[in-house]
């Protein structure tokens, strides 16, 4: 197994997202975008507060038909909480090596067997001198054994992060 495990990172990330969800007024600014690909559906969750103005958008889109429907924030939040509650996570390097967007999704989800979640989160809490940001792409798995099976099936092993902390211009852990 060459891929780095991200369970500890996702537990911390979920705690930060839970804090934003329960107490958004304690944040000076925030920009949270999460997109989950699972069972040929895309679920999007976006919240932003900038210059005192807040905005949010929550929806589900069937990737096969293109049909989309809006969701309540609570329903969308429960979907992501379920994802973050999985047993293990691997992170993608974002390198597609000649794959198109659709082939990249098919490869990373292993033919839609595993959910994949992109998270971009930047925030500054009130009273803090500076903020924090991250942008990562995770594959959700049931546990370590499932992660080993996923990695063994992957035809492009350079698609997974092998050393932590990970940082490129496209994706990065907390900074």
C-alpha positions as CSV (number, residue, x, y, z in Angstrom):
1,X,0.0,0.0,0.0
2,X,1.6,3.2,-1.2
3,X,-1.3,5.6,-0.7
4,X,-1.5,7.8,2.4
5,X,-4.5,7.4,4.7
6,X,-6.5,10.5,5.4
7,X,-9.0,9.4,8.1
8,X,-7.5,11.7,10.7
9,X,-7.5,14.7,8.4
10,X,-11.1,14.1,7.4
11,X,-12.2,13.8,11.1
12,X,-10.6,17.3,11.7
13,X,-12.1,18.7,8.5
14,X,-15.6,17.4,9.5
15,X,-15.2,19.1,13.0
16,X,-14.4,22.4,11.3
17,X,-17.3,22.1,8.9
18,X,-19.7,21.1,11.8
19,X,-18.5,24.2,13.7
20,X,-19.3,26.4,10.7
21,X,-22.7,24.7,10.2
22,X,-23.7,25.2,13.8
23,X,-22.2,28.6,14.5
24,X,-21.7,30.6,11.2
25,X,-21.9,33.9,13.1
26,X,-18.5,33.2,14.7
27,X,-16.8,33.5,11.3
28,X,-15.7,36.8,9.8
29,X,-15.5,35.2,6.3
30,X,-15.9,31.7,4.9
31,X,-16.2,30.0,1.6
32,X,-17.1,26.3,1.6
33,X,-17.8,24.3,-1.5
34,X,-18.2,20.5,-1.4
35,X,-19.1,18.3,-4.3
36,X,-19.9,14.6,-3.8
37,X,-20.0,12.1,-6.7
38,X,-21.9,9.0,-5.6
39,X,-24.1,6.5,-7.5
40,X,-24.0,8.7,-10.6
41,X,-25.2,11.7,-8.7
42,X,-23.5,15.0,-8.0
43,X,-24.5,16.6,-4.7
44,X,-23.3,20.2,-4.3
45,X,-23.1,22.2,-1.1
46,X,-21.9,25.8,-1.2
47,X,-21.9,28.5,1.5
48,X,-20.2,31.8,1.5
49,X,-19.9,34.9,3.7
50,X,-17.9,37.8,2.4
51,X,-18.2,41.5,3.4
52,X,-21.1,40.6,5.7
53,X,-23.2,39.0,2.9
54,X,-24.1,35.3,3.0
55,X,-25.1,33.1,0.2
56,X,-25.8,29.3,-0.2
57,X,-26.7,26.8,-2.8
58,X,-27.5,23.1,-2.3
59,X,-28.6,20.8,-5.1
60,X,-28.4,17.3,-6.6
61,X,-27.9,16.5,-10.2
62,X,-28.2,13.1,-11.9
63,X,-25.0,12.8,-14.0
64,X,-26.6,10.5,-16.5
65,X,-29.7,12.5,-17.3
66,X,-28.6,16.0,-16.3
67,X,-31.7,16.4,-14.2
68,X,-31.1,18.6,-11.2
69,X,-33.1,19.5,-8.1
70,X,-32.5,21.9,-5.3
71,X,-32.1,20.5,-1.8
72,X,-32.5,22.0,1.6
73,X,-29.3,22.8,3.4
74,X,-30.0,20.3,6.1
75,X,-30.6,17.4,3.7
76,X,-27.4,18.2,1.7
77,X,-25.4,18.5,5.0
78,X,-26.6,15.1,6.1
79,X,-25.4,13.6,2.9
80,X,-21.9,15.0,3.4
81,X,-21.9,14.1,7.1
82,X,-22.5,10.5,6.0
83,X,-19.6,10.6,3.6
84,X,-17.3,12.1,6.3
85,X,-18.4,9.3,8.6
86,X,-16.9,6.5,6.5
87,X,-14.0,4.4,7.8
88,X,-11.1,5.5,5.7
89,X,-10.1,8.0,3.0
90,X,-7.6,8.3,0.2
91,X,-6.8,11.7,-1.5
92,X,-6.3,12.3,-5.2
93,X,-3.3,14.2,-6.5
94,X,-5.6,15.6,-9.2
95,X,-3.3,14.3,-12.0
96,X,-5.5,12.8,-14.7
97,X,-2.7,11.7,-17.1
98,X,-4.6,12.2,-20.3
99,X,-8.0,11.3,-18.9
100,X,-11.0,13.5,-19.7
101,X,-13.3,14.7,-16.9
102,X,-15.7,11.9,-17.3
103,X,-13.0,9.2,-17.5
104,X,-11.3,10.8,-14.5
105,X,-14.6,10.5,-12.5
106,X,-15.1,6.9,-13.6
107,X,-11.5,6.0,-12.6
108,X,-11.6,7.8,-9.2
109,X,-14.9,6.3,-8.3
110,X,-13.9,2.9,-9.6
111,X,-16.9,2.7,-11.8
112,X,-19.1,4.4,-9.3
113,X,-18.4,1.9,-6.6
114,X,-16.8,4.5,-4.2
115,X,-18.0,8.0,-3.4
116,X,-15.6,10.8,-4.2
117,X,-15.8,14.3,-2.6
118,X,-14.1,17.5,-3.5
119,X,-13.8,20.1,-0.7
120,X,-12.6,23.7,-0.9
121,X,-12.8,25.5,2.4
122,X,-11.4,28.9,3.3
123,X,-12.3,30.8,6.5
124,X,-11.3,33.3,9.1
125,X,-12.9,33.2,12.5
126,X,-13.8,36.5,14.2
127,X,-10.9,37.9,16.2
128,X,-8.3,35.7,14.4
129,X,-5.4,37.5,12.7
130,X,-5.5,35.2,9.7
131,X,-7.5,32.4,8.1
132,X,-7.0,28.9,6.9
133,X,-7.7,27.2,3.6
134,X,-7.6,23.8,2.0
135,X,-8.6,22.2,-1.2
136,X,-8.6,18.4,-1.5
137,X,-10.3,15.5,-3.4
138,X,-11.1,12.4,-1.3
139,X,-12.3,8.9,-2.0
140,X,-14.4,7.5,0.7
141,X,-13.9,3.9,1.8
142,X,-15.3,1.5,4.4
143,X,-11.9,0.9,6.1
144,X,-8.2,0.1,5.5
145,X,-8.9,-3.2,3.7
146,X,-11.3,-1.5,1.4
147,X,-8.6,1.1,0.7
148,X,-6.1,-1.6,-0.2
149,X,-8.6,-3.1,-2.6
150,X,-9.3,0.3,-4.2
151,X,-5.6,1.0,-4.7
152,X,-5.0,-2.4,-6.2
153,X,-7.8,-1.9,-8.7
154,X,-6.5,1.6,-9.7
155,X,-4.9,1.6,-13.1
156,X,-3.2,4.9,-12.4
157,X,-1.5,4.8,-9.0
158,X,-0.1,8.3,-9.4
159,X,-3.7,9.5,-9.0
160,X,-3.4,9.0,-5.2
161,X,-1.4,11.0,-2.7
162,X,1.4,8.9,-1.3
163,X,3.1,11.3,1.1
164,X,1.7,13.8,3.5
165,X,1.4,16.7,3.9
166,X,0.3,17.2,0.3
167,X,0.5,20.5,-1.5
168,X,0.4,21.5,-5.2
169,X,-0.9,24.6,-6.9
170,X,-4.2,22.7,-7.6
171,X,-4.8,20.8,-4.3
172,X,-3.4,21.4,-0.8
173,X,-3.9,20.4,2.8
174,X,-4.5,23.2,5.5
175,X,-2.3,26.2,5.1
